[in-house]
Amino acid sequence: MRTAKINIANFLDNDNIQSIRETISDSAKVFELFRQLGCEHKSTSYMRMHRYGYERAKELAPHLPTAILQQTAKNALASLKSWNSNIHLINAKRKKFNKKAEKKGWDIKPMAVKWEYGGSRKCISYPINLLSLSRRGELTTFSANGKRIRVLHKIPQWFDLRYGDKKLQAGNVCIKGNGVFLNLVFKTNESSNQRGDEVVGLDRGINNIVATSRGEVASSRDNLLTKARYQYNRKALQQKGTRSAKRHLKKMSGREKRFMLDVNHCLTKQLANDNTVGTYVLEDLTGIRNAFRGKAFNRLLSNWSFVQFEFQLKYKCAFNGIKVEFVDPRFTSQKCSLCKRISKGSRNGNRYTCVFCGHKEHADVNAAKNIRDNYILGRFQPSNRSGVV
C-alpha cells in the first residue's frame, strides 16, 4: 500500500470546506459512540455492534453518509482491539513512568485495564473507502455531509512513475492548519524478481545509525548534536514560559521528527536501491526499551528511531524485490566475526579486538558480520557458548 498526499485547499470553496468540517465533527461523534459500545459490550465485532449502534449513530449524525459512518465505526472498534492486545506494553511503560514519578513526587498513572479504552480521534479527519471515493482520470470525487465534492487534480509525477500499476483502495480527508489534505491509498504490486544474491548484515545503533557487513558505517554524530540542540532549546523555552516562548515551542514542534525522518529516508533509499543485494539481515530488537539502563542511556534509547528505520527499509526493499530478515540479537556485539568466540572484554567503544585471536575491526561492522553469519548458518543462538568469558 502506498499513500499519495495532495493539498486540495485551493480547489475548494467555502461551502465545501464547511461541509468537510461538519463531516469530521460527525465522524468524531460516531467514533466515540462505537468506542463506548465496544467497551460496554466487551466486543470488537462490527456485525454485533452494528445492531446496537447504527440507529443511535444516525440520530447523532443524520447527515453523515452511511459509508463514512460504517468505516468510522470499524476504525473505532479496531482501535479498541489494538488497545486490548497491547495492554502488556502499555502497562510496562506506565510501570517505568511510575518508578520515576515516585521519586519526583508526580501523580501515579493507574495500570491499563482491558475494555477500558478511553481514546479519541486525535487527527482532524474522516475516512473514505471505495463506497465514498472514486477517481476517473484526473477527477476525484468523495462524499461529505449533504454533498459529493469533486476535485480536479493530478497525482504527483514521481508517484505515477514509481507506482505505475497502482490501484485505488481507500483514503481520508484531513485538515491541518490552513491546508485540506486528500490522502489517497493505492495498492501496488511488490516486485517478485530478486535483483541480487548477496546477504548483507545490518547493525543498528545509537552512536552509528547503521553499519553493514561490507564495512560501511553511517555515523550518528551530527544527528546526536542536532537532537541535543533541540533538547536544550526546548528546555530553555519551557523554563522561560512567556507567550513568545510558547509560540516558538509550537513552531519548533515536529522539526526534530522531520529531521530524523529525512535522515532515515535517505539511508534506507540508498540501501534498497543496491542491485547486488538479495537479503538484508537485522537484529530483532523487540522489547529493547523495556529494561532500565540508567537515566542518561534511557534518554538516548527513547530518541533512537530504529523502528522507523526498519519500517522504511522493509517497504522499500519489498518494492525492489529484496528480502528483510531478522535474527536473535544476543552476543552479536561480543562475538568475534572471525573465530566466533565470545568475550565482553573484546569490545571497547567503536573498537573490537578479540582477546582470543587478536582480530581487530570496527565494533559495529564486526556485529553486522555476526548478524549476517547467524542468518546464513541458521543460528539464532551464539555459535560457541563454550567460548563465553
HELIX and SHEET records of a PDB file:
HELIX    1   1 ALA A    9  PHE A   11  5                                   3    
HELIX    2   2 ASN A   14  HIS A   41  1                                  28    
HELIX    3   3 TYR A   46  LEU A   60  1                                  15    
HELIX    4   4 THR A   66  SER A   85  1                                  20    
HELIX    5   5 ILE A   87  LYS A  104  1                                  18    
HELIX    6   6 GLN A  157  ARG A  162  1                                   6    
HELIX    7   7 ARG A  221  LYS A  240  1                                  20    
HELIX    8   8 ARG A  243  MET A  252  1                                  10    
HELIX    9   9 ARG A  255  ALA A  272  1                                  18    
HELIX   10  10 LYS A  295  SER A  302  1                                   8    
HELIX   11  11 PHE A  306  ASN A  320  1                                  15    
HELIX   12  12 LYS A  344  SER A  346  5                                   3    
HELIX   13  13 ALA A  363  ILE A  376  1                                  14    
HELIX   14  14 ARG A  385  GLY A  387  5                                   3    
SHEET    1   A 4 ARG A   2  ASN A   7  0                                        
SHEET    2   A 4 GLY A 179  LYS A 187 -1                                        
SHEET    3   A 4 LYS A 167  LYS A 176 -1                                        
SHEET    4   A 4 SER A 125  ASN A 129 -1                                        
SHEET    1   B 3 LEU A 133  ARG A 136  0                                        
SHEET    2   B 3 LEU A 139  ALA A 144 -1                                        
SHEET    3   B 3 LYS A 147  LEU A 152 -1                                        
SHEET    1   C 5 VAL A 217  SER A 219  0                                        
SHEET    2   C 5 ASN A 208  THR A 212 -1                                        
SHEET    3   C 5 GLU A 198  ARG A 204 -1                                        
SHEET    4   C 5 VAL A 277  GLU A 283  1                                        
SHEET    5   C 5 LYS A 323  VAL A 327  1                                        
SHEET    1   D 3 ARG A 347  ASN A 348  0                                        
SHEET    2   D 3 ARG A 351  THR A 353 -1                                        
SHEET    3   D 3 LYS A 360  HIS A 362 -1                                        
END                                                                             
